[in-house]
Amino acid sequence: MTLGARLGIAAAAVLLIVLASGFWYLWKYPLSVYALMNNRALAGAGLAQAAVPCSIGPQNVWTAGPARRSCCFTAPATRPAPGRAS
């Protein structure tokens, strides 16, 4: 058997192991895969993940734009009126 054939068989075996482990993980932990897919979709839509302090611990929320460290219920920042220097 030539070196190329051995390398091809080894590459096919590695690919088969990777695919089998991926299917096993999907079968064993379907909710974590679903959550990961949702997180990737939200991040791909331009949302940013931020942590909001809560009485029982930090809660992760998705917000538009860059991640903010304060609670999402705070008042928005005010801008000066047009034509006025601040």
C-alpha positions in Angstrom: 0.0 0.0 0.0 1.4 3.4 -0.9 1.9 6.3 1.4 -0.9 8.3 -0.4 -3.4 5.5 0.2 -2.5 5.3 3.9 -2.9 9.0 4.3 -6.2 8.9 2.5 -7.5 6.2 4.7 -6.3 8.0 7.8 -7.9 11.3 6.7 -11.2 9.4 6.0 -11.0 7.8 9.5 -10.4 11.1 11.2 -13.3 12.7 9.3 -15.6 9.8 10.2 -14.6 10.2 13.9 -15.3 13.9 13.8 -18.7 13.4 12.1 -19.7 10.6 14.5 -18.7 12.7 17.6 -20.8 15.7 16.2 -23.8 13.5 15.7 -23.4 12.0 19.1 -23.2 15.5 20.7 -26.3 16.5 18.8 -28.1 13.4 20.0 -26.9 13.6 23.6 -27.3 17.4 24.2 -29.9 18.8 21.8 -30.9 21.8 23.9 -27.3 23.0 24.2 -26.9 22.8 20.4 -30.2 24.7 20.0 -29.1 27.4 22.4 -25.7 27.7 20.7 -27.5 28.0 17.3 -29.8 30.8 18.7 -26.8 32.7 20.2 -25.0 32.6 16.9 -28.1 33.8 15.1 -28.5 36.7 17.5 -24.9 37.7 17.3 -25.0 37.5 13.5 -28.0 39.8 13.5 -25.9 42.5 15.1 -27.0 42.1 18.7 -24.6 42.1 21.6 -24.8 40.1 24.8 -24.7 42.0 28.1 -25.0 40.9 31.7 -27.6 42.6 33.8 -27.3 42.4 37.6 -30.2 40.7 39.3 -31.1 39.7 42.8 -30.3 36.0 42.2 -27.2 36.6 40.0 -26.3 38.1 36.7 -28.8 37.7 33.8 -27.6 37.6 30.2 -29.6 39.7 27.8 -29.2 40.6 24.1 -29.2 44.3 23.2 -28.9 46.2 20.0 -25.5 47.7 19.4 -22.5 47.5 21.7 -22.8 45.7 25.0 -23.8 47.9 27.9 -22.9 47.2 31.5 -25.9 49.0 33.0 -29.5 47.7 33.2 -31.5 48.1 30.0 -34.2 50.1 31.9 -32.0 53.1 32.5 -32.9 56.4 30.7 -31.2 56.9 27.3 -28.4 59.4 27.1 -29.5 62.9 26.0 -27.9 64.7 23.2 -27.5 68.5 23.0 -29.8 70.4 20.8 -28.6 70.9 17.2 -26.5 74.0 16.8 -25.4 74.2 20.4 -22.0 73.3 21.6 -21.7 71.3 24.7 
